[in-house]
């Protein structure tokens, strides 16, 4: 990838406006001969693809399944291997907590009497139930080994726990079996200096299980991404942008805040997000607009729901085009095929529209058509320089 020092040198401030529309997990795999994108009726996306340049991206590299954190950082122009950030930190930033503490992303889960995790998401309990359970945990677990415990609800089954105190360090492994049917596992210190964090995290898991033992389906907790916030240069510093983020889930707001985006309050629906975009169009030159529905349906293995989510996005494309962005990119952070019910290593469809492109042979916004696109298959970290170049926000490098 291009070094950060080069971007600092050649980036310039201009009036052009860029939209990065991320359809989370939109890529899929064929079932009965078609992927979810191919099955969906998307006349507006397809028309735009036929007037754009397309390709496929890899968040990390061939065959590597990315988490949401690194895959988004790549799209934002940061090396996802250099900047490794725990998911807990991202969730914590997304709900406005401090950057100085150890944080973990939590899942409410369902555990049987043998200690086997039968549902890592506790049936995707409601956000209201999540808030109730977080309140219950907060009342019963205020301190562990002299460390203050702060618990905040997220969306559905997700929550954030922050550990505030002396002597807490990483790295610490995830306390999550990462699939149903496996026994719950403890956090493990990955260095001697992280032993206290290991003890606190495992004590929290044990105490939470005691508090939740009579709850159903959320009778256990899993912890992932136990870490602190690293220092990352902002998009303003690197790219001379004034960026804003529109996202409904805390983790994605956390990612955006981490790289210096302004977080715009919005509602829960795609229409709400689009209205937020319209209301703030004149204030920023870079917008990150995140759509979660496509990923949630993929993780649930709900083929029809994912197809409908793609079609819903398509209906709003004319309103986005009416804003007359100078550059529009539509892509995904990773693929979440219904067939796998999880993130996958498959490359992501990518569409770039501006008046400075060479239109290619892609006629639809699908995985298969994007593979025919003029951009070919490329690292997602190169999406940002492509957006900047098409917005005339990069000067010449060298003599």
C-alpha positions in Angstrom: 0.0 0.0 0.0 1.0 3.7 -0.4 2.7 5.0 2.8 1.0 7.4 5.1 3.7 10.0 4.5 2.9 10.1 0.8 -0.8 10.8 1.5 0.3 13.6 3.9 2.3 15.1 1.1 0.0 14.9 -1.9 -3.6 15.1 -0.4 -5.3 18.5 -0.9 -8.5 20.0 0.3 -11.2 20.5 -2.4 -14.9 21.0 -2.5 -15.7 17.7 -4.2 -17.8 15.2 -2.2 -17.3 11.5 -1.8 -19.8 8.8 -0.6 -18.6 5.4 0.6 -21.7 3.2 0.8 -20.9 0.0 2.6 -23.4 -2.9 2.3 -22.1 -5.0 5.1 -21.6 -8.6 4.2 -23.4 -8.3 0.9 -21.3 -10.8 -1.0 -22.6 -14.4 -1.1 -22.3 -17.8 -2.7 -24.6 -19.5 -5.2 -27.6 -21.4 -4.1 -29.6 -23.0 -7.0 -27.2 -21.2 -9.3 -27.5 -17.7 -8.0 -26.0 -15.6 -5.2 -28.2 -13.4 -3.1 -27.1 -10.3 -5.2 -27.9 -12.1 -8.4 -31.3 -13.2 -7.2 -32.2 -9.6 -6.0 -34.0 -7.3 -8.4 -31.8 -4.2 -8.5 -32.5 -2.1 -11.5 -31.0 1.1 -10.0 -27.8 -0.5 -8.8 -27.4 -2.4 -12.1 -27.9 0.8 -14.1 -25.3 2.6 -12.0 -22.9 -0.4 -12.4 -23.3 -0.1 -16.2 -22.1 3.5 -16.0 -19.3 2.9 -13.6 -16.0 1.0 -13.2 -16.2 -2.2 -11.1 -14.0 -4.8 -9.5 -13.5 -7.0 -6.5 -11.6 -6.3 -3.3 -9.9 -8.4 -0.6 -9.8 -6.8 2.8 -6.6 -8.6 4.0 -5.5 -11.1 1.4 -6.4 -14.2 -0.6 -8.1 -16.8 1.6 -8.1 -14.7 4.8 -11.5 -14.1 6.4 -11.6 -10.6 7.9 -13.3 -9.2 11.0 -15.4 -6.1 10.7 -12.7 -3.9 12.3 -9.8 -4.6 9.9 -12.0 -4.8 6.8 -13.4 -1.3 7.5 -10.0 0.1 8.3 -8.8 -1.1 4.9 -11.7 0.7 3.2 -10.9 3.9 5.2 -7.3 3.7 3.8 -5.4 2.2 6.8 -3.3 -0.9 6.7 -5.4 -3.4 8.6 -2.4 -5.6 9.5 -0.5 -2.6 11.1 -3.5 -1.3 13.0 -4.9 -4.3 14.9 -7.8 -3.1 17.1 -9.9 -5.1 19.5 -13.6 -5.2 18.8 -14.4 -4.2 22.4 -12.6 -0.9 21.9 -14.6 -0.2 18.8 -17.9 -1.0 20.5 -16.8 1.2 23.5 -15.9 4.1 21.2 -19.2 3.7 19.4 -21.2 4.4 22.6 -18.9 7.2 23.6 -16.8 5.6 26.4 -13.2 6.6 27.3 -10.3 5.5 25.1 -8.0 4.9 28.2 -9.5 1.7 29.6 -9.5 -1.9 28.7 -12.7 -2.8 26.8 -14.3 -5.9 25.6 -17.2 -6.6 23.2 -19.7 -8.9 24.8 -22.3 -11.3 23.5 -25.2 -12.5 25.6 -25.4 -16.2 24.8 -27.2 -19.4 25.6 -25.3 -22.1 27.5 -26.6 -25.6 28.5 -25.9 -27.4 31.8 -22.7 -29.0 30.4 -21.2 -25.6 29.7 -21.8 -25.9 25.9 -22.7 -22.8 24.0 -25.8 -23.6 22.0 -26.4 -20.1 20.7 -23.7 -17.4 20.7 -26.3 -14.7 20.1 -29.0 -15.8 22.6 -31.6 -15.8 19.8 -30.7 -12.2 18.9 -32.6 -11.0 22.0 -34.2 -7.5 21.6 -32.2 -4.4 22.3 -34.7 -3.7 25.1 -34.0 -7.0 26.8 -30.3 -6.3 26.4 -30.7 -3.0 28.3 -32.5 -4.8 31.0 -29.9 -7.5 31.4 -27.0 -4.9 31.3 -28.8 -3.1 34.1 -29.0 -6.3 36.1 -25.3 -7.1 35.6 -24.3 -3.5 36.5 -26.1 -3.6 39.8 -24.5 -6.9 40.8 -21.0 -6.5 39.3 -19.5 -3.0 40.2 -15.9 -4.0 41.0 -13.6 -7.0 40.4 -10.2 -7.2 42.2 -10.2 -3.4 42.7 -11.1 -2.8 39.0 -14.3 -0.8 38.2 -16.6 -2.5 35.8 -18.8 -0.5 33.4 -21.4 -2.2 31.3 -23.4 -0.6 28.5 -25.9 -2.2 26.1 -25.4 -2.3 22.3 -27.8 -3.7 19.7 -29.7 -7.0 20.1 -27.3 -9.5 21.9 -24.2 -7.2 21.9 -22.9 -5.2 24.9 -19.7 -3.5 26.0 -17.8 -4.0 29.2 -15.1 -1.6 30.2 -12.5 -2.4 32.9 -11.0 0.6 34.6 -8.1 0.3 37.0 -4.4 0.0 37.5 -2.3 -2.9 36.2 -4.5 -3.8 33.2 -2.6 -4.7 30.0 -3.0 -6.8 26.9 -2.8 -8.8 24.9 -5.6 -11.2 26.0 -7.3 -13.9 23.9 -11.0 -14.0 23.2 -13.3 -15.8 25.6 -15.6 -17.1 22.9 -15.6 -20.5 21.2 -16.7 -18.6 18.0 -19.2 -21.3 17.0 -22.2 -23.0 18.5 -21.8 -26.5 19.9 -18.4 -25.9 21.6 -17.7 -25.5 25.3 -17.3 -21.9 26.6 -13.6 -21.0 27.0 -11.8 -18.6 29.3 -9.7 -15.6 28.3 -6.0 -16.2 28.3 -3.1 -13.8 28.9 -0.8 -13.7 25.9 2.0 -12.1 27.9 3.0 -12.0 31.6 1.9 -8.4 31.9 -1.7 -9.3 30.9 -2.3 -11.7 33.8 -4.4 -9.3 35.8 -6.6 -8.6 32.8 -7.1 -12.3 32.3 -8.1 -12.7 35.9 -10.6 -9.8 35.8 -12.1 -10.9 32.5 -12.7 -14.5 33.7 -14.0 -13.3 37.0 -16.5 -11.1 35.2 -17.6 -14.0 33.0 -18.1 -16.2 36.0 -20.0 -13.6 38.0 -22.2 -12.7 35.0 -23.1 -16.4 34.7 -24.2 -16.4 38.3 -26.3 -13.3 37.9 -27.9 -14.6 34.6 -28.4 -18.3 35.6 -32.2 -18.0 35.7 -32.5 -16.0 32.6 -33.4 -17.5 29.2 -32.2 -17.5 26.5 -29.4 -15.1 27.7 -27.9 -17.1 30.6 -24.2 -16.6 29.8 -21.8 -14.0 28.3 -18.9 -14.3 25.8 -16.1 -11.7 25.5 -14.1 -10.7 22.4 -11.5 -8.1 21.4 -10.2 -7.3 24.9 -7.9 -4.4 24.3 -7.1 -0.6 24.4 -7.2 2.0 21.7 -4.1 2.5 19.6 -3.0 5.8 18.3 -4.2 6.2 14.7 -3.8 9.4 12.5 -7.1 10.9 11.6 -8.5 11.0 8.0 -8.2 14.8 8.4 -4.5 14.5 9.1 -3.8 12.0 6.3 -6.3 12.8 3.6 -7.3 16.5 4.3 -10.9 15.3 4.5 -13.8 16.5 6.7 -15.5 13.1 7.1 -18.8 12.0 8.7 -20.3 8.6 9.5 -23.9 7.4 9.4 -24.3 4.0 11.0 -26.9 2.4 13.3 -24.6 0.0 15.2 -22.2 1.2 17.9 -19.2 -0.8 16.5 -19.2 1.0 13.2 -19.6 4.3 14.8 -16.7 3.4 17.0 -14.6 2.5 13.9 -15.5 5.9 12.3 -14.7 7.8 15.5 -11.4 6.1 15.8 -10.2 7.6 12.4 -11.6 11.0 13.1 -15.1 11.0 11.6 -17.9 13.0 13.0 -20.7 10.7 14.1 -24.1 11.8 12.8 -27.1 10.8 15.0 -29.6 8.8 12.9 -32.6 6.5 13.2 -32.8 2.8 12.8 -34.0 2.4 9.2 -32.2 2.8 5.8 -34.6 5.7 5.1 -33.6 7.3 8.4 -29.9 7.0 7.4 -30.6 8.5 4.0 -32.5 11.5 5.5 -29.5 12.1 7.8 -27.3 12.1 4.7 -29.5 14.6 3.0 -29.7 16.9 6.0 -25.9 17.0 6.4 -24.8 17.0 2.8 -23.4 20.5 2.8 -21.3 20.1 5.9 -18.8 17.4 5.0 -16.8 16.3 2.0 -16.7 12.5 2.8 -19.6 10.4 4.0 -19.4 6.8 5.2 -22.9 5.3 5.1 -23.2 1.8 6.6 -26.0 -0.7 6.0 -26.2 -3.5 8.5 -29.2 -5.5 7.3 -27.4 -7.4 4.6 -24.9 -8.8 7.1 -27.4 -9.7 9.8 -29.5 -11.7 7.3 -26.3 -13.5 6.0 -25.3 -14.5 9.5 -28.7 -15.9 10.2 -28.6 -17.8 6.9 -31.8 -16.1 5.9 -31.6 -16.1 2.1 -34.9 -14.3 1.4 -34.3 -11.6 4.0 -30.8 -10.9 2.6 -32.3 -10.6 -1.0 -35.0 -8.2 0.3 -32.4 -6.1 2.1 -30.4 -5.7 -1.1 -33.6 -4.8 -2.9 -34.4 -2.2 -0.2 -31.1 -0.5 -0.7 -31.7 -0.4 -4.5 -34.9 1.5 -4.0 -33.0 4.4 -2.4 -30.2 4.7 -5.1 -32.1 7.4 -7.1 -32.3 9.6 -4.0 -28.6 9.2 -3.4 -27.8 10.0 -7.1 -30.0 13.1 -6.8 -27.5 14.6 -4.3 -24.9 14.7 -7.1 -21.8 13.3 -5.3 -18.6 13.8 -7.2 -17.5 10.3 -6.3 -19.7 7.3 -5.2 -18.2 4.0 -4.1 -20.6 1.1 -3.3 -18.9 -2.0 -1.8 -18.8 -4.2 1.2 -16.3 -4.8 4.1 -16.5 -8.6 3.8 -18.8 -11.3 2.4 -21.3 -13.0 4.6 -22.8 -15.9 2.5 -26.1 -17.3 3.8 -24.6 -20.7 2.9 -21.9 -20.2 5.6 -23.8 -18.0 8.1 -20.6 -16.2 8.8 -17.9 -13.9 7.4 -16.0 -15.4 4.6 -12.8 -15.0 2.6 -14.5 -14.3 -0.7 -13.8 -11.0 -2.4 -16.2 -8.1 -2.3 -18.0 -6.5 -5.2 -16.9 -2.9 -5.8 -18.4 -0.1 -7.8 -16.8 3.4 -8.4 -18.7 6.2 -10.1 -17.4 9.6 -11.1 -16.9 11.6 -14.3 -13.3 10.6 -14.5 -13.7 6.8 -14.9 -13.3 4.5 -17.9 -16.6 2.6 -18.0 -16.1 -1.2 -18.2 -18.1 -4.3 -19.2 -19.9 -4.9 -15.9 -23.7 -4.6 -16.4 -25.0 -5.5 -13.0 -23.8 -5.0 -9.4 -23.1 -8.6 -8.6 -20.1 -10.7 -7.7 -19.9 -12.3 -11.1 -20.3 -9.0 -13.1 -17.8 -7.1 -10.9 -15.3 -9.8 -11.6 -15.4 -8.6 -15.2 -14.8 -5.0 -14.2 -11.9 -2.8 -15.2 -10.5 -2.5 -11.7 -9.9 -6.3 -11.5 -9.3 -7.8 -8.1 -7.3 -5.5 -5.7 -6.6 -4.8 -2.0 -9.4 -2.9 -0.3 -6.9 -0.5 1.2 -6.5 0.9 -2.3 -10.2 2.0 -2.4 -9.3 5.3 -0.6 -6.7 6.5 -3.0 -9.1 5.7 -5.9 -11.8 7.8 -4.2 -9.4 10.6 -3.5 -8.0 10.6 -7.1 -11.5 10.7 -8.6 -12.4 13.6 -6.3 -9.3 15.4 -7.5 -8.0 15.4 -4.0 -4.5 14.1 -4.8 -1.7 16.1 -6.4 1.2 14.6 -8.5 3.8 12.6 -6.6 7.4 13.5 -7.4 8.9 15.7 -10.1 
